């Protein structure tokens, strides 16, 4: 009984090896097959991609929103730097007075420094949260605009999938599948019409 089980396992292993060899030694490209339930005809999936770097560099609405975010981030950084300078100046001032202060004044000075430090940390956290929320809404808004445009753009169903391309994400791409120019032109046309 054990010999029969061993023979069956060896035969199965040989068959798997043959299938593996046949599959990977074929020079034919591997294609995706899409089966339409209403039809017995199979066809390969139609795929396109959008280059995100080009989209970011050429989509006017994205550039406008990005510039607004950069201004908010710079204003936030300036506000934190100003608070830090005030905190440091007051801390130096209190340290210089330290040797001449009595016990109660020293405790009061330490309390003031700790309060200023806490205020600075709270303000930094609040500004970071505000920037994070603004950035999230910005990305969500842009993504929604792109998705809505692509629904209209692909209303005729010419593509089954439209991917975004980022460097390092794909190892090979056929530039004939790049629809970035069409998408950027369409998005910019929508943006300029909305501005009117």
C-alpha positions, 0 to 999 in steps of 0.5 A: 500500500505504501509503495502504491502511494509513493508511485502515485506521488512520483507520477503526480510530481512528474506531471506537475514538472511537465506542466511547469516546463510547458507553461514557462517554456512557451514564447507566447505572451501571456494575455488576460482573457475576459469572458462576456456572459452574453457572448461566447467570444473571448478577447484580451483586456484593454488597458491604459495608464496615466503618468502621475508625474505628468498629470501633476506637472500639467493639470492646472487645478492640481498646480493651483491646489498644490500652491495653496497647500505650499502657502499654508505649510509655509505660513504654518512653519513661520508661525511655529518659528515665531513662537519658538523664538518668543519662547527661547527669548523669554526662557533666556530672559528668565534664566538671566534673572534666575540668580536674583530671583527668590524661590517663589519667583523661580517657581513662577518662572519655571511654570511660565516656561513649562506653559509656553513649551506646552502652548508651543507643542499644542499649536504645532500639533494643531497646525500639523493636523490642519495641514494633514486634513487639508492635504487629505481633502485636496487629494480626495478632491483631485482623485474624485475629479480624475475618476469622474473624468475617466468615467466620462472619458471611457463611457464607450468602454474602450478600456477595461482598466486604467492604471496610474503609473508612478516610477518604481511601480511598473517595470515595463510600460508600452507608451502606446497605452499612455493616455495622460495627454488626453486626460490632462487636456480633458481635466484642464478643459473642465477646470477652465470651464468651471472657472468661467 
